[in-house]
Amino acid sequence: MERETVLKLDNVTMQFGGLVAVGDFDMNLEDGELVGLIGPNGAGKTTVFNVITGIYTPTKGKVIFRGIDITGLPPHYITHLGIARTFQNIRLFGDMTVMENVLVSQHHKLEERHADKILQKHGFEPKVVGKGWFWKSILKLGYFEMERRMIREAEELLEKVELSDLAYEKASALPYGMQRKLEIARALATEPKLLLLDEPAAGMNPHETEELMEFIKKIRDDFNLTILLIEHDMKVVMGICERIVVMDYGRIISKGTPAEVRNDPKVVEAYLGDGSYA
């Protein structure tokens, strides 16, 4: 059965002055896929993430999410539509608890009515407009109900990702691997359809990396996600990704299964060296 195209990057180019950071980039992600995006430092991988999430508006090309052009939309609207990401450097609120970190990421739900009005102008179907929110807000029930629901959902999420025992620990007190896990959980709290992971295994020891690989596969299945993963650890990429896209100097030089990419001479020359990752 043919799967839905969740994300399509159509001839995306991102230029900064005379520097072409990403050039003529084409990629499709199908529903439920787990795809790796790899390449040397400076190849343009994170720039691709920044274009998808609205941090950059591409110089040329389009970003199509679930059939609708989202090119140039602000990041918070893109989050509202169902795209979430993590960052290479952990960006948790260290003085906040695990629970508070998850609740912060749900804040956009309190602004859904306003976001829906803006997104309707771009051709999107509203999520909550016209569903009684006007009268609830008049009676001061809407936000109270939403807050209670958010707390219940946060508790359920922490249970699913096996962090509930640490819900009231400060984020900064968690072991490094757990902090990475919390950052992913915080992204999941936005209820994404597409999850972008930027080097989630960075700084992890081998045991933590093994656990992360199982965790990523589990959340993909449990939350019905499509995942795009940037990662330098080839054991992670080759171990969990169904397809791999390889970049060098801002352009795609190879696409295919892990086996196809592993044996592509262009990839070996540009990035993977002597193949000792295998």
C-alpha positions as CSV (number, residue, x, y, z in Angstrom):
1,M,0.0,0.0,0.0
2,E,1.3,3.4,-1.0
3,R,2.2,5.6,2.0
4,E,1.4,9.3,2.4
5,T,4.1,11.8,1.7
6,V,4.6,13.6,4.9
7,L,7.3,16.0,3.9
8,K,8.6,17.1,0.4
9,L,11.5,19.5,-0.1
10,D,11.3,20.7,-3.7
11,N,14.5,22.2,-5.1
12,V,15.3,24.0,-1.9
13,T,18.3,26.4,-1.9
14,M,19.5,28.4,1.0
15,Q,22.0,31.1,0.2
16,F,23.8,33.5,2.6
17,G,25.4,36.2,0.4
18,G,27.7,34.4,-2.0
19,L,27.6,31.1,0.1
20,V,25.2,28.4,-1.0
21,A,24.7,26.5,2.2
22,V,22.1,24.2,0.6
23,G,21.6,23.8,-3.1
24,D,18.8,22.3,-5.2
25,F,17.8,20.0,-2.4
26,D,15.0,17.5,-3.1
27,M,13.7,15.0,-0.6
28,N,10.5,13.1,0.2
29,L,9.7,11.5,3.6
30,E,6.9,9.0,3.7
31,D,4.6,8.3,6.6
32,G,6.3,6.3,9.3
33,E,9.8,6.4,7.8
34,L,13.0,6.7,9.8
35,V,15.5,8.5,7.5
36,G,19.1,9.5,8.2
37,L,20.6,12.8,6.9
38,I,24.4,12.5,7.1
39,G,27.5,14.3,5.8
40,P,30.7,16.1,6.9
41,N,30.6,19.1,9.3
42,G,29.5,22.1,7.3
43,A,27.7,20.0,4.7
44,G,24.4,21.9,5.3
45,K,22.4,19.3,7.4
46,T,21.3,21.6,10.2
47,T,20.5,24.3,7.6
48,V,18.0,21.9,6.1
49,F,16.5,21.4,9.5
50,N,16.3,25.2,9.9
51,V,14.5,25.6,6.6
52,I,12.0,22.9,7.4
53,T,11.2,24.4,10.8
54,G,10.9,28.0,9.6
55,I,14.0,29.4,11.1
56,Y,15.2,30.2,7.6
57,T,13.1,31.0,4.6
58,P,14.8,29.4,1.6
59,T,16.2,31.5,-1.1
60,K,14.5,29.2,-3.6
61,G,12.3,26.2,-3.5
62,K,9.4,24.9,-1.4
63,V,8.7,23.0,1.8
64,I,5.5,20.9,1.5
65,F,4.2,19.4,4.8
66,R,1.3,16.9,4.4
67,G,0.4,18.4,1.0
68,I,0.5,22.1,2.0
69,D,3.1,24.7,1.3
70,I,4.6,25.8,4.6
71,T,7.5,27.7,3.1
72,G,8.2,30.9,5.1
73,L,5.8,30.2,8.0
74,P,7.1,31.2,11.4
75,P,8.5,28.4,13.6
76,H,5.7,28.5,16.2
77,Y,3.1,28.0,13.5
78,I,5.1,25.1,12.0
79,T,5.2,23.5,15.5
80,H,1.4,24.0,15.7
81,L,1.0,22.1,12.5
82,G,2.9,19.1,13.6
83,I,6.7,19.4,13.2
84,A,9.0,19.2,16.2
85,R,12.8,19.1,16.6
86,T,15.6,18.7,19.0
87,F,19.0,20.4,18.8
88,Q,22.6,19.2,18.8
89,N,23.3,21.1,22.0
90,I,20.8,20.2,24.8
91,R,18.5,23.1,25.5
92,L,16.6,22.1,28.5
93,F,15.6,24.5,31.3
94,G,18.0,23.2,33.9
95,D,16.4,24.8,36.9
96,M,13.0,23.4,36.0
97,T,11.8,19.9,36.8
98,V,11.3,17.2,34.2
99,M,7.5,17.8,34.4
100,E,7.9,21.6,34.0
101,N,10.1,21.1,30.9
102,V,7.4,19.1,29.3
103,L,4.6,21.5,30.3
104,V,6.6,24.4,28.8
105,S,6.6,22.7,25.4
106,Q,2.8,22.4,25.6
107,H,2.3,26.1,26.0
108,H,1.4,26.6,22.3
109,K,-1.8,24.7,23.0
110,L,-3.0,27.7,25.1
111,E,-2.6,29.9,21.9
112,E,-4.3,27.4,19.5
113,R,-7.3,29.7,18.8
114,H,-5.1,32.6,17.8
115,A,-2.7,30.4,15.7
116,D,-5.7,28.8,13.9
117,K,-6.9,32.2,12.8
118,I,-3.5,33.0,11.3
119,L,-3.1,29.6,9.7
120,Q,-6.6,29.7,8.1
121,K,-5.2,32.6,6.0
122,H,-2.6,30.2,4.6
123,G,-5.2,27.6,3.7
124,F,-5.0,25.3,6.7
125,E,-7.9,23.6,8.4
126,P,-8.5,24.9,11.9
127,K,-8.0,22.7,15.0
128,V,-10.2,24.5,17.5
129,V,-11.8,27.6,16.0
130,G,-15.6,27.3,16.1
131,K,-15.5,24.6,18.7
132,G,-16.9,26.5,21.7
133,W,-13.7,28.2,22.7
134,F,-15.3,31.7,22.6
135,W,-18.0,30.9,25.2
136,K,-15.5,28.9,27.3
137,S,-13.1,31.8,27.4
138,I,-16.0,34.2,28.3
139,L,-16.8,31.9,31.2
140,K,-13.1,31.6,32.1
141,L,-13.3,27.8,31.6
142,G,-11.2,27.3,28.5
143,Y,-7.7,27.9,30.0
144,F,-8.5,26.1,33.2
145,E,-9.7,23.0,31.3
146,M,-6.7,23.2,29.0
147,E,-4.2,23.4,31.9
148,R,-5.7,20.4,33.6
149,R,-5.6,18.4,30.4
150,M,-2.0,19.5,29.7
151,I,-0.9,18.1,33.1
152,R,-2.7,14.8,32.5
153,E,-1.1,14.5,29.1
154,A,2.4,15.4,30.5
155,E,2.0,12.6,33.1
156,E,0.9,10.1,30.4
157,L,3.8,11.1,28.2
158,L,6.4,10.8,30.9
159,E,5.0,7.3,31.7
160,K,5.3,6.3,28.0
161,V,9.0,7.4,27.8
162,E,9.8,5.9,31.2
163,L,10.6,9.2,32.9
164,S,7.7,9.4,35.3
165,D,9.9,8.4,38.3
166,L,12.0,11.5,37.6
167,A,9.1,13.9,37.0
168,Y,10.0,16.2,39.9
169,E,13.7,16.0,39.6
170,K,15.5,19.1,38.2
171,A,16.5,18.6,34.6
172,S,20.1,19.6,35.3
173,A,20.4,16.8,37.9
174,L,19.6,14.1,35.3
175,P,22.4,11.9,33.8
176,Y,23.4,13.0,30.3
177,G,21.5,10.2,28.6
178,M,18.3,11.0,30.5
179,Q,18.7,14.7,29.5
180,R,18.8,13.7,25.9
181,K,15.7,11.5,26.4
182,L,13.9,14.4,28.1
183,E,14.7,16.7,25.3
184,I,13.0,14.3,22.9
185,A,10.1,13.9,25.3
186,R,9.7,17.6,25.3
187,A,9.5,17.6,21.5
188,L,6.9,14.8,21.6
189,A,4.7,16.9,23.9
190,T,3.9,19.2,21.0
191,E,2.2,16.2,19.4
192,P,4.2,16.1,16.2
193,K,3.7,14.1,13.1
194,L,7.2,14.7,12.0
195,L,10.2,14.7,14.4
196,L,13.6,16.1,13.5
197,L,16.5,14.8,15.7
198,D,19.7,16.8,15.4
199,E,22.6,14.5,16.6
200,P,20.7,12.9,19.5
201,A,23.7,10.5,20.2
202,A,26.2,13.4,20.6
203,G,28.3,12.9,23.8
204,M,26.8,9.6,24.7
205,N,28.7,6.6,25.8
206,P,28.2,3.2,24.0
207,H,25.6,2.0,26.5
208,E,23.6,5.2,26.3
209,T,23.8,5.0,22.5
210,E,22.4,1.5,22.4
211,E,19.5,2.6,24.7
212,L,18.9,5.6,22.5
213,M,18.6,3.5,19.3
214,E,15.9,1.4,20.9
215,F,14.2,4.5,22.3
216,I,14.0,6.1,18.9
217,K,12.5,3.0,17.2
218,K,10.1,2.7,20.1
219,I,8.8,6.3,19.9
220,R,8.5,6.1,16.2
221,D,6.1,3.1,16.6
222,D,4.3,4.3,19.8
223,F,3.6,7.8,18.6
224,N,3.1,7.0,14.9
225,L,5.9,9.4,13.9
226,T,8.0,10.1,10.8
227,I,11.6,10.8,11.9
228,L,14.4,12.6,10.1
229,L,17.7,12.1,11.9
230,I,21.0,14.0,11.7
231,E,23.8,11.9,13.2
232,H,27.5,11.4,13.0
233,D,27.5,8.1,14.8
234,M,27.4,5.7,11.9
235,K,26.4,2.8,14.2
236,V,23.2,4.7,15.0
237,V,22.5,5.7,11.4
238,M,23.2,2.3,9.9
239,G,21.5,0.5,12.7
240,I,18.0,2.2,12.7
241,C,17.5,4.1,9.5
242,E,15.6,2.7,6.6
243,R,17.0,5.2,4.1
244,I,19.9,7.6,4.2
245,V,20.5,10.9,2.4
246,V,24.1,12.0,2.2
247,M,25.1,15.6,1.8
248,D,28.4,17.3,0.9
249,Y,29.0,21.0,0.3
250,G,25.2,21.7,0.5
251,R,24.2,19.1,-2.1
252,I,22.9,15.6,-2.1
253,I,25.6,13.2,-3.3
254,S,23.9,9.9,-2.5
255,K,20.6,8.4,-1.4
256,G,19.5,4.8,-0.6
257,T,19.4,2.0,1.9
258,P,22.2,1.7,4.5
259,A,23.8,-1.0,2.3
260,E,23.7,1.1,-0.8
261,V,25.1,4.2,0.9
262,R,27.8,2.2,2.7
263,N,29.1,1.0,-0.7
264,D,28.8,4.2,-2.6
265,P,32.4,5.4,-3.6
266,K,31.3,9.1,-3.4
267,V,30.2,8.6,0.2
268,V,33.3,6.8,1.2
269,E,35.4,9.6,-0.3
270,A,33.4,12.5,1.1
271,Y,32.6,11.3,4.6
272,L,32.9,7.7,5.6
273,G,36.7,7.2,5.1
274,D,37.8,3.6,5.0
275,G,34.5,2.2,6.0
276,S,35.6,1.2,9.5
277,Y,32.2,2.1,10.8
278,A,30.7,-1.1,9.3
